[in-house]
Amino acid sequence: FTPEAIVFLCPALVFAMGIPKYHKWMTQRYPQAFKEQRAGEGAEHVYVDINALLHETLRGSEGSEGAFFAQLFERLDLLFRSIVPLQTVFLAVDGPASCAKVLTQRQRRRRHAEKESLHQRVKGRGQGKQRAAQADEISSNMLTPGVPFMGRVAAALEYYSVSRMAPGQLLAQCRAATVSGPSAIGEGEHKIVTQLLRHAAAGAAAEAHVIVSGDADIFLLSLVQSAVRRVRVVSERILQFGGHQGGRKRARDTMLTVWDAEVLGKCVRAELKLQKQPSMPEAEVAVRRDFAFVSLLAGNDYLPPLICGLATQTLWERYLTLRRGKFPAVSMIFGALTEEGYPPSHLDGGWAPAVADIGAAFQAEPYERFSFHVPLLTEFMRAASSGAPARPCENSAMGAKKYLAGLLWVMEMYHHGYCCDFYFVFEQRLHRFASASLIVQHLPELTADGDIAPPRSSHWPMRPISCAMCILPAQHAERFLCPLLPELKPMLSVEHPLLGAINSRELATDSRSSKARKATEPQDLDDIDAVSLQEVNDEVLQRCSGRHVDVLEFAPDTTFVRRGGPLAYDVVVLEPPFPLMGIAQCSGLVRIVGEWPSEQQVSECHVVGEACAEDGALTISDNDGDTLAEVADAPEVQGPELGESFAELDERQLAGDEEDGWNDGSQEHGEEECEEVPAEEADESGGEAMSAPAGLEDGANEGDGGDAEEQWDEKETEEVVLNVDDEPEVEVAQVEEPFPKRRKRQPDGRGTSAAVMPQTGRPAAQQEGSTVGLLNMLVQTSPKRFPQGPPQFAFKEHSQGLWCCTASVSTARGVLSATGTGASKSVAKQLSAQGLLRQL
């Protein structure tokens, strides 16, 4: 893919949620904004909204948990073959969402519970009783934040990330993989926008960003944010001559239907047909915001559609008419930067700092407060009403104002990726006040005391388990939540003061059909949106006080970052999500809990505070003692000093390594001086001390000396020419591999084969074999391609005398690294250098 943001939509769920019929309207009105592109291309950053993929996987897994995870991994593999991630992967699972969506979510899950109950009754008729659900059977309602099963899904995604980042796997070239689990705050698509803004603030705005989602809202999320303006939306189809091979679709037979947001922006601006239309970026941003605002009037999961005398598809035509005539120089929505620079959630006392969300995204998209241009809004609503008379009544002014405030609330959430007030709800009883006629009538009095402002709050969102209590119908809440937390069962009774009326209606579905219940129920009954959800959250926390379970607490994102050089860590090993799967392990990874890239990394990686390593864990704290990041299974390394960047730390550690003889850099033209290795550091099996080139690590020849009588069978050398990015040609004498083998005796009597290298004092390209020497020569002859200098090698000793070496080199596009394991440091070094050369 070319350097631009892209959105890839799951084929089975394309625009199944979000704005109704939005995709159809877009394709009909702007056909020139769609094109086709063959799959299999690469992109620097790939973001996946996992929930659509989870539901699609569940339908084909026959309800078995083991089959579910196996098919989920297969689908992810197919996805990453269609769109190849080159640098980072972000897997986002829906977490605790805003309360404005809770009614829509509960209604969907209620309908599924009714279908499931009917299905169970039909299956149980022949047996005279209803068939009980199998213990390992998965229901789609289990795919809800706060349900314990979702914790296993998050662990499975971490397992997948580590296993695919191993050498030779699909994500072996990626430097980071992030999993934002169901206990991380926010919906998946909003998390993706926030992560995209973090990358943009870190300097990746011009790179390719691919978003995988099944929600139509991703159109508006991509349009409203302005940090990465070149956005594309992609859907998948299989060519007629394609097909399946072994039950799997071949990526090369897949075409991607690409929606080009840049082309759409040009089409929208061209539709205005203004004679003196400004060409500044701010004008394009304003048109995009207005387009998103008019699109929201068709309704979404948070707000109902606008009641007006026109079809929602024609509202954009009325907007264009007003802009061409009375309002050529103003937009409907405009934003103003705040003095604080952050929303209340990210200031002192807000929830964001407590969950390791420092706010790096606001470095790319500064926090703005949105408001209306009242004269344009008034004329637009008058045109939309088509002269229909308004019928004001009690609470109509309040309802109209709350609807307008809700539109701004959604716009700010789309713009920043953060919800400014999680407890905002536009109740179902107020939907009739979302009327263009009522807005026209009440707008003068609503704006008399100032602009209409969206709700903002620093209150904490609902905990994951509280979110599940509000979203799940009563029968499924008892089935999925009470086995872990039986303290919640009283809240599911029909006598409960907050949820009793709703529980009574839902539990009655087992005794009568859904149609009969709807025919006898009053249509104006309050639902979950009329309940004080903040009180529900408080009661859940009170009942479960003293319990320590994951679903009661928020969890930050988890990122596995590939680090080379002196900061290469131990092998990361994760248990499989299902017993029949093997363990996942990958060396050279560091596990970071919290925001990544963080605000400190965005600001040139400066860490304000200190780092300490205790009990195998590295903790980075700020000046107030709050934890900014945690690294599991870290060795005892020297942490950064106050105000020191990670790059400066690397340089300081390398300077110390040079004093200890650990510098692997060679001199100019690859020639090195020779020095004698002390006798006490010679081969432990009794070999004589041999000369080694300067800069070769201490102990690299341990166990490789051999007997003096052993003869080296050196093969003839040949001349090879390296052509690197049109640099001057360099001739290097290469020694062919393999080297002779010998057996190193272990304490338990076993032997390990190891390649033994000759020590003849020849230049580096010959002395260290073809691999390390050619690697050093390649770096030295391409200074533009390798601005940080020669490759770095870091070693780690494992059990049974084996050594692991991580080779890393900084290129103009990022850091590449590879690992190798052998019976000695020199062998491990050669293998890691081979892997690095293959990548280069």
N, C-alpha and C positions, 0 to 999 in steps of 0.2 A: 504494500500500500504506500501511496505517496504520503508525505508528512502532513497528516491531517487526522482529525478525530473521526472515528467510524463507529457506527452502532450496528450490531449484528443481531437480528431478531429470530428467536426460536421459531421454526416453521409451523409447528403445531399450535402455537399460542400467539401468533402474530396479532398484536393489537386486540387481544381477547379482553384486556382490562383497560381502564383509563377512560378516554373520551370516546363515546359511541360514534361509529362510522367515520372516524377522523381520517383513517388511512385511505378509505375510498374517496372521500372528498379531496384529499391532497393529490392523489394520482389523477383524478379527473381534471382538476383545475390547473395543476402544474406538471404536466407530463414530461416537460423538458428537464425537470429536476431529477428524473429517474434514469438510470442506465444499468447495464449489466457488466459484471466483472467476474473472471474465473477465480475460484477458490484456490487456496494453497499459498497465497502471498503472506509475507511477514509484516508484523507491526511491532513497534517498540513496546507499547503498553496495551494490555488486553484486560478488560474489566467484564466480569460475568455476573449478572443478576441470577443467582442460583435458583430462586424459588420457582420460576417458570420451568427450569430443567428438572427440578424435583418432582413437580406434578406430572410432567411428561414421562419421567422415568417410572413413577409409581403405577401408572396405567399399564405398563408393560412388564411389571415385576411379579405379578400374580400374588401380591401381598406378602411375600417372604422377605424378611429383612436382609438375609444374605444375598438373594437375587437382586434386591433393590440396590445395595451398594455396588455389586458387580456391574449392573447395568449403568449406574450413575458414572462409574469410572470409565466405562466404554464410551458413553456419550461425551464425556469431557475429552477423552482421547480423540474422538472423531472431530470435536469442535476445534481442538488445538492442531489437528492436521489441516483443517480448512482455513484457519487463521493462525499462523505460526507466531507465538509471542517471542520477541527477541530480547527484551530486557526485564519486564515485570509482568506479573499476573496478579489480579485482584479478584477474589471470590467473595461476593457479598450475599449474605443471607439476611432475610428480613428480620429485623429486631423489633423491640417495642416501638410502635408507631404512634402518631398523634391520635388523640381521641376523636377527632373529626371523622376518622375512617372506621371507627369501631362498629357503627351501625351497619355499614355495608359489609364488613368482614363477618359480623355475626349472622347476618341474613344469609350470606353464602354458605357458611358452615351449618346453619340451621337447615337449609334445603338439602345439603348433603346428608345430614343426620337422618332426615325423614326418608330419603331414598334408601339409605343403608338399613334403616329399621324395616321398611317395606320389603327390601330384598331378603332380609333375614327371616321375616314371617313367611314369605313365599317358599323359601327353602325348607322351613320347618313344618309345613303343613302335613307332609306325608309322615312325619314322625310324631305328630300330635303335640309338638311343642316347638317353640322358637329355638333355632340352632344358635348356640353360643359362639361368639367370635373366637377364632383360634388365638392362642397366646402370642404367636409370633406374627400375626396378621397386621398389616399396616393399613391404617385409614388415612385418607387425605387430610382429615382434620388434625392428625398428629403433626402435620407440617405447619405448626403454629408456634410463634415465639413463646417460651415458657414451658412447653411440653418437654419432659425429660428426653424424649426421643431426639429432639433437635440438638441436644448436647452431643449425642452420638454422631449426628450428621456433621457438626462442626469438627469433632475429632477425626471423622473420616476424611474431611476435606484437608485437614492438616496432614494426615497420613498420605493422601494422594499427592499433595504438593511436595513433600519430602521425597517420596518414591519417584516422582517424575523429574525431580531436579538432580537425580543421580546421573553419573556419566552414561551416555548412550540413550537416555530417556528423552521424552518429548520436551521437557523443560530444562534440559541440561545447559542450554545457552543462556537461560535467564539468571539474572543476578539477584532477584527477589521475588517472593511469592507471599501474598498477604491473604489471610482468611479473616473476614469480619463476620463473626458468628451471630447466632440468634440472641445472645445477651448483650451485643453491642447496640447502642441506641440508634434508631432510625431505620427507615425502609431501605431495601437494597438499592433502588435507583438513586436515592438521595445520598447514600454512602458513596456510590460511584462518582457522583458529581463532586462531592467533597474530596475524594481521592484524586480525581482528575485535576482539581484546582491545586492540590498539594504538589502534584508533579509539575504543573504549569509554573508554580512559584519557585520550584527547584530548577527551572531552566529548560523544561521539556515541552513548552507550549508549541514549538514548531515540529515536534515529532508526531508519529502516527499513534493515535489513541483509538482503540476498538472497544465498543461497548456491546455486550451481549445481553439482550433483554427481551421480554415478551410483553411489555407494557407500552401503550401508546403515549403515555406521559413522557417517555424518554425523548420524544420530539421536542416538547416544550422545555424540558430540562436542558436540552442541548442548545436550544435557541436563546433562552433567557440569559444563561451565563455568557460572558463575553471574553473570558480569559483565553479560551481556545475557540476561535470563531469558525474555523474551517472544519465543520462537522459533517459526517456522512452516516446515514442510517442504512443498514444492509439486511435484507432477508434472503433466505436460501430456497433454491429449487433444484431439482435433479433433472439433468438433460434427458431427452427422450432416448438417446442412444446409451445413456448411463445405465445404472442398475445396481445390483447388489453382488457382492463377492464374499461368500462365506457368511452371509447374514449381515454384512457391514457395507454401508455406502462408501464408495471410493471417493476420496476427496477430489481427485482430479476430474471426476464427472460432475462436480457440483458448481453451479453458477450462483453468484451473489447479485441480487437486485439492489442497486445502490441508490439511495436518495441523497442528493447533494444539497446540504444546507446553504452552501455558498451560492449556488445557482438559485435556490429559493429566495435568498435575500436580494439578489439582483432582480428577480421577477417581481417581488413585492415592491421594491423601490421604483421599478419601471411602471408599475400599475398606478403609482401616485401621479405620474406625468406632470411633475412640478417644473416650471420654467427655471426657477432659481433654486433648485434642490441642492442643499449642501452636500459635499462629498467627504465630510469629516467622518471618522469612525464613530463618533458619538451619534451622528444621524442614523447610521445603520443599526446601532444598538437600540435606539429609540423605536425604530420601525419594527425590529424584532420583538421588543417588549409589547408593543401594541398588538402585533399579530398574535402573540401568545395570549394576551388578555382577551381578545375577541374569541379566540378558540376556546377559552375557559367557559364562555357563556353557553356552550353546548352541554355543560355539566361534566363532572368527573366523580371520583370516589369521595371527594370532600364536600362538594357543593352541588345543588340541583341545577338543572338548566334554567336559563332566564325565561320567564313567562313574558311573551311578547307577541305582536301580531305578525311577525315574519318568521320564516324558517331560519334556523340557526346558520344554515349555509349561506344565506344572503346578507347576514349581518356585516360581513367584511365588505360587501359592495357599498353598504350605507356608510361605513367608515371611510372608504376611499372617496366617496362623493363629498363628505364633509371636509376632508383634508384638502381636496382639490379646490374647494370653494372658499369657505369661511376661515379655515384654520390651516393655511399652508406652512406655517412656521412653528407649530407647536405639536406635541404628541400627547396622547391620552395619559400615559404613565411616565412619570419622571422621578428620578431618585436623587437624594442629597446625602453626601457623606456625613457621618456622625463624628463628633469630637472624640468619642471613646475609641472608635475604630473597631469595636466588637459588639455583638448583641449581648443582652443581659446574661445569657447562658454562659458566656465566656469571660465575664467580669468576676470580680471578687464576690464570692457567695453563690455563684452559678454552679451548675452541675458539671460543665465540661472539664474544668481543670481536675476535678476529682476522678475522672475516668481517663486521665492521660490524654485528653484532647486539648492541646495547647493553642490551636488555632492557626496552623500553618496555611490553611486554605485562604484565609483572609489576607495573606500577603499577595495573592494573585488577584483576588476579587474583593476589594475593600468593602466593608459593611456599609450598605446604603439603606436609607429609609424611603420607601416608595409612597407616593401620593398621587392624587388625581388632578388633572387640569379640569376644574369644575365646569367652565363654560362648554368645553368640547364634550365632556361626559353628559351634560344636560341635553345638548342638541342630539347626541347619539342616542340616548335613551328615548327622547321624544320621537325620533325617526323610527326606532325599533318598535315603539308602541303602536305606530300607525294610527294615532288618533283615538285608540281605544280608551274609554273613560275609566278613571281610577275609582275604586270603591274603598276608601280608607275605613279602617275600623280600629278597634283597640289593639295596640301593640304593632300596628302596621308600620309606623315610623321606626320603631325599635328594630323590627324585623328587616326593613330595607337597609338600615344603617349597618346591621350585623352582616347582611349579605355583602355589602360593598367592602366592609372591613375584611371579610373572609376572602374576597378576591385579591386584595392586597396581601393578605397573609400567605396565600398560595403563591403569589408572584415572588415574594421575598424568599419563600422556601425553595422555589425552583431556581432562583438566582444564586443562592449561597449554598444550597444543599443541606441547610440546617432548619429545623422547626423552631420558630421563635416563641411559640406557646403551645405546649403539648396538650393542654386541656381546653383549647378552643374547640367548640362544637356548634355547628349550625343545626339546631334541633329540627326534627321532622315536622313538628307542628308549626314551624316558621317558614316552611318551604313555599307556602302560598304568598308570602310577602316578597319573594324574589321576583318581582314584577317590574317591568320597565315603566309602566304607568305610575305605580306607587313611588318609584324612585324619582321620577320627574316631579311629582307633587311634593314630596317631602324633602328633596335635596336642598332647597334654600334654607329651611330650618335646621337641617342636619349639619350644614357647613357654616351656620351663623357664628358658632363659638370656635371655629378653627377647622383645619383639615380633618378629614376622616383618616384615622390611623389604624393600622392592623394591630391586633393584640400581641403583646410581647411580655414575657415572664421569665424569671430565673428559676421557677419551680422545677424540681426533678420530675422526669417522666415516670410513668408507671413502671414498676419492677416487672421483669419478664413473667413471673408467675401471676401477677395481677393482670397483666395484659391477657394472658390465657384465660383467666377467670372471666374477663369481660367479653372476650371474643367467642369462646366456645359455648355451644348450647349446654344446658344443665346436664343432660345425660352423658355427654362426652367429657365434660369437665370432671364429673365423678369418676369416669372410667380411666382418664389419662392422668389426672392430677392427684386425686385422693390416695392412691396407693403409696405415693411418696410423702404427701403431706395430709394425713387424715384430719388434721386440725381445721381444714377448709371445708369439711363436709357440712357443717351447720349453715354455711353460706349458700348451699344449694337446696335448702328446704323451701317450702312454699310459704313459711312464716317469716322468712328473713325480711327485715324492714326495707332494705334497699333492692334486693333482687328477687323477693318472693313472688311478685306478680308475674315477672318474666319466667321464673322457674316453673310456675304453675302451668303456664301456657305451653312451654316446651316439653314438660314431662307428660302432658296430656296427649301428645302425638302418638304414643304407643297404644292408646285405647281407641282412637278414631283417626280416620284418614285426614290428610292435609286439606283436601277440598271441603270436607264436612266442617273442619275446624274453621277454615276461612269464611265459610258461609254463615256461621253462627257468631263469630267474633265481631265486635264493633270495630269499625275501620279507624277510629281515632284513638285507639289504645296507645299509651306511651310505650316506648321500647327502651333499649339500653342507652340510647342517646339522651333520654330524659333523666338518667340516673347520675348522681354526683360521683364520677369515676375517681376523683381524688379521695373521696371518703372510702370507696371500695379499696383503693390502694392502701390507705392508712389502716383499714381493718385487717387486710391480709398481713401486713407487716406486724401488727399487734398480735394476731393469732399465732404467727410463726416466729415470734421473738424467741431467741435462744437456739433456733435451728440453724445449722450451717449447711446449706445445700446451694448448688450452683444457680438454680433458677430463682433464688431470692436476691441475687446480686448482679450488677452490671459487670460485663467483661469487656475490656478493650480489644482492639484488633491484635492479631498475632502475625508477625512477619518473619519469614525465614530469609535471611540475607546472606549472600555468598561473599565471604571476606577472604582475601589472600594475604600474602606477605607475613609480617610478624603477628598479625591478628587472626591467623588461621586457627580455628577451634577444633574441638573433638568431633567425632562422628555423631550426628544426630540420629537417634534410633527411636522409632515410634511403633507401638503395638498396633496390630491390624484391627479394623472395626469388626471383623468377623473371623471366627477361629480358623477357617479354612484358608485364609490369606496369610502370606508371609509377612515378616516384619519389614518396615521401611527404614532404610538407613542411607545417609549421604554425608560425606565428610566435607569440611570446609564451610559449614553453615553456622550461623549464629541466630538464635531465636530471640526476637525483640518483641516485647509486650508493650503496646502503646502506639501512639501516632507515628507513622512512618510514610514519607519523610517528615520529620518533625520540624517545628519552627526553628530549632537550633540548626538543623541541617540546611534548611532553606537560607538562613542567615550565615552562609559560608561555613556551616558545620561547627560553629562555636558553641561550646558547652559551658553554660554559666553554672558552676557548682563544682562537684568533685565526683570521682568514680572510685569505688572500692570493690574488691573481690573477696568474698567470704564463702566458704563451704561450696566452692564450685559455681557460684553465681556472681555475676557482675552487675552492680546496681549503680546507676547514674542519677544523682540527686541535684536539686537546685539549692539556692542559698537558704531557703526556708526548710530544708530537709525533706521536701516532697519528692517522691520518686518520679523521675522523668522516663526511665526505661530500665528494663531488667533483661539480662542475658543469662539464660540457663546453661549449665554445663560449661562455663567458661574457665580457662586455665588462669593461673595467677599471673596476670600481666600488669605492667605498670600503667596506671590510669593517667588521663590527661590532667595537666595542671590547670589552675583556675584561668578561664578565658582562653585556653589553648584549643585549637581545632584538631580534628582527627588527623588531618594531613601533617600538621606540625608534630603531633605525637608520633606518627610513623617515622618522620625524619629523625626525631630524637632517639627513637628506639634503634633505627638503623645505624645511627652514629655510635651508639653503644655496642651494637653487634660488630661493627668494624673493629673496635678495640678488643673484642673477644675473639676475633678471627672468624666471624660468621658472614662476612661480606662476600657475596658470590660474583660481584662485578669484575669483569676482566679489563685489562688495560687496552689502550688503543691498538687497532689492527688485530685484536684477539691474542696478543702475545703476553705471557706472564713470566715473571721471575720464578725460579724454583727455590725451594727451601727444604731443609731436612725435617722430617717428622720425628719428634722425640721418640726414643726407644720405648718409653713407657706407654706411648699412645699407639704403638704398632699393633699388628695383628694379635688378638688375644689368644689365638691358637698356636702361637709360637713362631709366627713368620717374622722375618727380618724387617727392620725399619727401612722404608723406601722413600725416595724423594717424591714430593707432591707439589703441585703448583700452588703459588700463593693465592689465598682467597678461598681455597677449598675448605669446607667446614671441618671443624675438629671431629675426629671420630668417623669421618666419612668412609675410611678404609678399614674400619674395625671388622675383623673377621674375613677380610678379603686378601690378606697378604699371601698365604699359601707357602709351600715349601720352595726353597731356593732352587731345587732341581727341576721344578715344573717349568716347562718351556712354553712360551707364548707362540701360538700359531697365528701370526698376523697375516692377514690377506693383503693382496695388492690394493693400493689406493687408486682412486680415479678422481678426475677433475669434474666438478659440478659447478654450475653457474646459477646464482640466485638473481632473479629479476623482481625487485620489490618497488611497486608504485613508480616506475620509471626512474628509480635511483641509479647511480652508476653501478655497473656490473662488478661483482666481487667474486673472485675465484677462491674456492675453499677446497683443501685436500680433505676428502672424507674417508674415514675408516669404516668399512662395512661391518654390520652387525650380523649375527650375534657374537658376543664375546664368549670365551670358554667358561664352562661351569665348574663349580667346586661345591663341596658339601660343607656346611657349617654345623659343627656338633653342638646341639642344644643340651642344657642341663639334664633333661629327661631322657637323653640318649637318641632323640630323633634328629634328623638332618633336614636342612632347608636349602633348596637350590637357589643360587644367586649368581648373577652375571658378574664376573670379575673383570675389572678394567685395568689395562696396562698403565703403568706409571713411568713414562719414558722421558718426560720433560719437554715434549713437543708443544707447539702452540695450542691454544685452547680448543680450536676447531678440531684438532687431531687428538689432543690429550684427553678431553672429556668425552670422546666419542662423537659421533656425528650429531647427536641430539642437542646437548647443552651448548656445544660450540656453535652450531648453526643458529640456535636460538639467540645466543648473545650477538653473533654477527648480524643477524637479521635486525635486531633492535638497534645496534650501533649504526647501521647504514641507513636507517629510516628515522631520523630524529623528528620529522614532522608527524609521523604516524605514531611514535612512542614518545610523547613529550616528557614523561616522568623518568625516563632512563631505563637501565637494564632490568631484566626480570628479577623477582624476589623469590626465594625459596625458604619455606618454613617447615620444620620437622616436628613430628610427634611420635613417641615410642609407644607401641602397643604390646599386647601380651605375646608370649612365645618368641620374643626377640625381633619382631617385625617392626619396621619403620614406615611411617606415612609421611610423604612430602607433598606440600601444596605449592605449586608454581603459579605465580600471578604476574601480570604485566598490565600497565595502564596504557590504553590506547586513546586515540582522539575521540572515540565513541563510547568509552567506558572501560571497566576493568574486566579482563578475561582471566580465568583461573582453571587449573586442572590438578588432579591428585594422582599419586602413584604409591603403591605399597610394595615393599621388598624386604629382603633379609638384612639389608644394610642401607645406610643413608644414601650412598652413591647410586645404588640400584633404584631406590625410590625416587631419587632426583631425576634419573634418566627417564623413568616412566612418566613422571609428571611433566617433564619437558616435552616428551613425545606427544602427550595429550594437548599441551598448549600449542605446539606446532601444527597439529591437525586443525585446531580452531582458527589459527592465523591463516 
